[in-house]
Amino acid sequence: MNAPHTEPLVRAEHIGHVLRLTLNRANARNALSEALMGALQIALGKAAAQKSVRAVVLAAEGVAFCAGHDLKEMTEQRKYADGGKAAFAALFAQCSKLMQTIVRHPKPVIAQVQGIATAAGCQLVASCDLAVASSAARFATPGVNIGLFCSTPMVALSRNVSRKHAMEMLLTGEMISAEEAHRIGLVNRVVGPEALADETLKLAQLIASKPAATVKIGKEAFYRQLEMHLADAYNYASEVMTMNMLDAEASEGICAFVEKRDPKWPE
């Protein structure tokens, strides 16, 4: 049974310059249905356009952060003449677009992981810029266990952890602890369940206190240079820093440092 239709699939809460988006399909373990992905896509689009939002926290209601794709919904698609091929292709394209939206989002996105994050749910965590996990959280890419290899989750996972750690998760489908996820670089911090919301918010607020245009420039540059060869990456990064130096935030920040005062960032 899904969340009542009167309840939004994604709840939005503004806390100063931080926007907390909460997945709200708790009874379905926040499985990524077409509707939930659509709602999250819209919410992220709105956040990108809101100048007051400087950081986004992605949280979830219930015991699971996200159990991956909605397999019941997907199974229903097999009734079509093509066996569901077109529907499956559209679903995975929608999911890929959502994950890339997070990576390309102009604001930092932080996952607040309170429970299991499996398959596309693990992909969602890996796609976020940062992740804070409860010590009770667990992670897996278990598609191999049901004959559906986690190929799209693999894209985000393999860009966050080493190849051998990624392959072990993908080939075994075994659940790993929050501590192991931290050790291999899938999450940044592990905290007690009771401290998760506060610690994630503190991290988001710290980032939100930084100059917004500079953070936007830096996030975009970080991901773009990762896709380049070394010399191209340095050439690109040098161009970015040159343009960044001409920005008002850099002028204010450097002047404040030289004058030994706190910078006054534009709102």
N, C-alpha and C positions, 0 to 999 in steps of 0.2 A: 504494500500500500504506500503510495506516494504522499508527500506532504499535502495538506489540505489546499484546495485550489485558491482559497482566500489568502494563503500565505505566499509571499514572494519566494521564488526559487533561490534568489540571492538577496540577502539582506545587506543594506548599506548603512554604515554608521560613521559620521564624521566626528573625529576627536582632534580638535585643533587642525593642524595641517596634515593629519593622518586620516586616511579613509580605510575603514575595515569592511571588507566584503566577506560575508559568511555564506557558505554553501548551505542550503536549507532543505535538503532531501534526506533528513536523518533516517527516516524509516526505510529508505532504499540505500542506506550506507553512502549517501551522496554520490551514487553512481552517475556518470556523465551521460545522461540522456541528451537527446538533441535539444530539448527545451532548456535544460540546465546549462549546457554549453552556450546556447543562444543568449540566455539571460546574463551569463558571465561575460560574454563578448560585448554585450551592450553596456554593462556596468563599467567594464574597463575602458570602453570608448568614451563614456561620459567622464571618467576620471582623468583621461588624457587631456580633455578639453577644459578641465576645471583648474584655474590658476591657483586656487586656494589649496589644492591637494598636492602635497610634495612627496608623499610616500603612501604605498598601498599595502595593507596587510590582508592576506588571503587566509581566512579561517574556515571552520566547518562546524556545523551543529551535530551533536550526537557522539556516538562511540567511535565512529570511523571518520577519518579525514576525507578519504575518497577511495571507493573500492574498484575504480576503473570504469570501463564502459558498462552500459546497462545491457547485460546479456539477454535478459528477457525481451527487451525492446528489439534487440538485434535478431533474435530468433524469429520474431514475428515477421521480419522482412523476407524470410525464406519462402513465404507463400506466393511471392510474385513469380512470373513466368521465367525470369532470368535467375531464379534462386536467391534473389536478394543482391545480386552483384552491383547494380546501380546504387541501391540504398547503402550498401556497405562502403562503396567508393565515396559517396557523398558524406557519410558519417566520418570516415577517416580524414577526408579533406577538411571537414569542419573542425575536427579536433586539431589537426596540424595547424590550421589557421589560428586557432585559439592559443596554442602553445607559442607560436611565433609572435602573436600579439603581445604576450607577456614579455618575451625577450626584447621585442622592439618597442615596448612601452616607454614613453619618455620619463615616467616616474619609477623609482625602484619598487619592486614587488617582493614582499617577504611572506613566505609560507609559515603559518602557525599550525603545526601538526600535532594534534592531540591523540590521534588513534592510528589505525592502519592506513597505509597509503600503498595500494597495490595496482599493478599494471598501469593504466593511464593515470591513476592517482599518484603513483610514484613518478610518472612522467611529469605530472603537474608540479610536484615538489621540485624536481630537477630543473624545470623550466623557469622557476622563480629565481630571482637574483640572489636571494638569501633564504635560509630556512632555519627556524627554531623549532625544536621537537621536544615534546614531553618525553620523559623517561619511559612512559608507557607506550610510546609510538612504535610501530613496526612497519617494515618496508619490504616489498617483494615485486618481482616481475614474473608472475606465475603462469603466464600463458602457455608455456611448454607443457604444463600439467593437463591442459584441456585441449591440446592440439592446435592452439592458436598462438604461435610464437609472438612475443611482445616486440614486434619490429618497429612500430612507431615510438613506443616508450624507449626503445633502444637508442634512438637518436639523441634524446635529451640525456639519458643516463650515461652514455658513452662520452658525452661532452662535459661531464661533471666528475666522474671517477675514472680510475685507470682502466685500461682495456681488460686486464685480467679480472679485476673486481666486477666490472660490468658483465663480462662473459660468464662468470660464476653465477651471478644473480639470474642472468637470462637462461642459462643452460640447466640450472638446478631448480629454479622456481621457488627456492627456499626463502622463508621469511628471515630478515635480519633485524637485530635490535636497534634501538635508537643510538646506543653507544657505538655499535659497529658502523652505522650509517655516518656517524660523526667521524670515526676513524678513517673511513675511506673517502670522506669529503662530500657526501651527499647532503649533509646538513651542517650548519655552522656551530650551533650550540644545542646542548641537551640540558633541560631543566626539569625540576619536579613538576608534576601535573598542576599543582596549586599555583605555581609561579609562571606558568606558560604565557597566559594572556598579558600579564604585567611586563614580563621580560621582553616579549615580542614588541609590545607597545613602546617600551623604553628604547629599544633598538630603532624602531621606526621613527620615533620622535627625535632621536639623535641625528639620524640621516635627514629628517625633515628640517632640522635647524641649519643645515648647510646651504650654501647659495644654490638656488634651484636651477638656474641656467647652466651652471658649472657641472652639477650632478647629471643633468640631461646630456650635456656634451660628453661627459666621461663615460656614462653608461653606453651610449651609442658607439663610442670609439672602442670600448672594451670588447664588445662582441664583433665589431667589424674587423678589428686587427687580428682576432683569433682565426679568422678564415683566410688570412693572407700568409704569403711566404715572409720570412724574416725581414729581408730588405724592404719589401713593399710595406710591411707593417710599420717599420721605422719611418719610412717616407710619409706614410699616411699620418702617423702619430705626430710627426714634426709639423705637418700642415695644421693638424687640429690644435696643437699647442700654440702655434703662431696666431691663429684666429682667436683662440681663447684669451691670449694676452691682450688682444685689442678690445675684449669685452669689458663692460663697465664693472662687472663683479671682480674680475682680476685686478683692475685698476684700484678699486676700493680695498680689496683684500691685501694687496701688496703695500699700498700706502699705509693702511692701518698697522701692518706688521712693522714697517719702517718707523712709524710714528709711535709705536708701542701703545696702541689702543685697540679696543674691540672694533671689528668691522661692522658697518651698518649696511646690511644686505637689503636690496629693494624687495618690497612685498610683491 
